[in-house]
Amino acid sequence: MNGAIRKILTGLTVPVALASWASPGWGQTAASPAINGADTAWVLISSALVLSMLVPGLALFYGGLVRSKNVLGTIMQSFAILCLVSVLWMVAGYSLSFGPDVKGVIGSLAWAGLSGVGLAPHATYGPTIPHQAFMIFQMMFAAITPALITGAFAERMKFSALLLFAGLWSLLVYTPVAHWIWGGGWLAQLGALDFAGGAVVHTSSGVSALVCVLVMGARHGYGTDYLAPHNLPMVLLGTGLVWVGWFGFNAGSALGPNEVAVVAFLATHTGAVAGGLAWTAIEWAHRGAPTVLGIASGVIAGLAMVTPGAGYVGPLAAFVMGLIAGSLSYAVIIKKGKFGYDDSLDVVGIHGVAGVGGMMLTGLLASKSVNTAGADGLLAGNPGFFAVQLVAALAVALFSAAVTYGILRLVDRLVGLRVTREEERAGLDISQHNERAYS
C-alpha cells in the first residue's frame, strides 16, 4: 500500500511542478491593485511592435539585401534567434539582466526560470504594470540585438554556428551590458542614460559585428562578384515594418502612455526622417542619383542614433541627431572598402556608428526641461554627464569586442564558423536548409 501511494505521489511531482510554474502569478492568485490598465496595454502593445521589428521587419530587410540564393537562410536566422533567445531569457537571461544586483556587474539568478516574476508590479521595473509585462517587453530587446549582428556575416555562417553564437552572445554579452545600464549596475550607478538601447542594443551589436567580420573574413568573391541586394521592394517593406515597430521600441520604454512616451515618439520619427533626408541628399550629391537603398539605410541610421536619447531630447535635437546619423553612417560605409572588411549588410556602419554616436549626442543634447528624470547634457552646462556617456560607450564597446572574440573562437573550435566554399557558392538556402526561395 505504501509503495503504491509513493508511486502516485512521485508521478504527480512533475505535473504539479509544471502547473505551478505555468500559473500566471507563479503562486499569486490576483493582480496587485496598483496595476494600471492603460500602462499595461501600452507595454504589451509595444512588446508586439518590437517583435514586429524582428519578425517580419528585420527578417525581410536583411532577406532582401542578400543574394537570392541566401534569402531563406537569412530570414531563418531571425526566426531562429527569436525562438532561442526567448527561451534563454525566461530560463536565465532576464534574471542576469534585471535580477538583484551583484556588485554592479551582473544580476543574480534569484529570478531564474522567472521565479518570483509574477503579476505584481516591481517598484523599479514599472510600478504600475505586472512584472511579467516588463519581462516580456525586455525579452524582445534581447532577441533583436543578436539578430542585428547577423547582417554583418550574412551569406557565410553555418546555421549550427549561428545558433551556438547567438545563445552564448545573448548570455555572455547582452545580459551583463543590460544589467550595467538598465538593471542597476555600475554604469547606471555612475549616472549613464540609455533610454532604449543606444549602448545596450546598437553599440554592443555594432562592435560585435565588426569583430565577427574581422574574424570570419570576407565572402568569397567580395570585391569581384556581383553582390548587390536581390529584392529592393522587400528591403523597403522590411524598413517600413522596422520603422513602425521602433515606436514600440522607444516610446514603449516610457512604460506608459504618458508625456515621456510622447517625447520619445516624436523624437523617433524626427530622427528617422532626418536620417533619410541626410543620406539621400549626400548620396545624390556624391553619386549623382538618390537610391531606394540609401533612403532606407538613412532612416535606420536615424532611428538607431536617436534611440539612447529618445526620452531625453526635444524634436530639434532629435532632428540634428538624425542628420548626423545619415551623414556619418554614409561616410563610414563608403570607406569600408578601403578598410578591407566585408560587413555584408552594413551593421557596423549603421548600428555601430549610430549606437556610439547616439550615446555621445545624448550626453551633449539631453535636457531636464524635456524630462526631469533625465539629465542636462554638455550644452546645458553639464560636462560630467557627457563624460559618463563616453565611459559607458567605451566600456560597452570594449567588453562586447573582447567577449565576442572569445565566443567566436570557441564556436569555431566546436562546430566551425563558416560554410565551405562549395556550400557558400550554392547558397545557404540549399546548403543549410535544403530549400529554395524561388523556382
Salt bridges, closest charged atoms under 4 A:
ASP101 OD1 - HIS179 NE2 2.58
GLU155 OE2 - ARG67 NE 3.19
GLU155 OE1 - ARG219 NH1 2.65
ASP342 OD2 - ARG156 NH1 3.78
ASP342 OD2 - ARG219 NE 2.84
ASP346 OD1 - LYS336 NZ 2.64
GLU424 OE1 - HIS220 NE2 3.73
GLU424 OE1 - ARG418 NH2 2.77
